[in-house]
């Protein structure tokens, strides 16, 4: 019987370090393995997933948390970014559910107020188109902006009448 020597996969160790530095999606890891010249990147990725170096659900949750709470991205922009990284739609939906509605509303309000202060005087007379465009680029729903705008205007009217 010939001696069978199982050589450890040199790409596995390198990819494990790559995945350990931060959360990575499946497509990022596969691309990196191919760039490194791994002859069997799917097998190496499978090993990484079995050893829990790469986990798509954990990646989606971390991505949503960081983009929403640290960079103030809206759900639509986050969803588009995750789709571009080829993350499964069910994982995206589950990760987006972790955003609390009160945090969503608070972020929308904070961004609206911050943007309003940067508008020129003539733009502040009718700021809704400017705010809507800005918040759409950030990935927020326009309907929520209009609802918030009406609430904000009602608050101002109530303060003025008192």
TABEL-V413306 format. One record per backbone hydrogen bond with DSSP energy under -0.5 kcal/mol. CO is the residue of the C=O (numbers start at 1). NH is the residue of the N-H. Records with the same first field share a line. If there is no record, write none. Layout:
CO: NH + NH
This chain:
3: 5
4: 6
5: 7
8: 10
9: 12 + 13
10: 14
11: 15
12: 16
13: 17
14: 18
15: 19
16: 20
17: 21
18: 22
25: 29
26: 30
27: 31
28: 32
29: 33
30: 34
31: 35
32: 36
33: 37 + 38
34: 37
38: 41
40: 44
41: 45
42: 46
43: 47
44: 48
45: 49
46: 50
47: 51
48: 53 + 54
49: 52
55: 59
56: 60
57: 61
58: 62
59: 63
60: 64
61: 65
62: 66
63: 67
64: 68
65: 69 + 70
66: 70 + 71
67: 73
68: 72
74: 78
75: 79
76: 80
77: 81
78: 82
79: 83
80: 84
81: 85
82: 87
83: 86
85: 27
88: 92
89: 93
90: 94
91: 95
92: 96
93: 97
95: 98
96: 99
98: 100
100: 104
101: 105
102: 106
103: 107
104: 108
105: 109
106: 110
107: 111
108: 112
109: 113
110: 114
111: 115
112: 116
113: 117
114: 118
115: 118 + 119
116: 119
120: 124
121: 125
122: 126
123: 126
124: 127
127: 131
128: 132
129: 133
130: 134
131: 135
132: 136
133: 137
134: 138
135: 140
136: 139
138: 74
139: 76
141: 145
142: 146
143: 147
144: 148
145: 149
146: 150
147: 151
148: 152
149: 153
150: 154
151: 155
152: 156
153: 157
154: 158
155: 159
156: 160
157: 161
158: 162
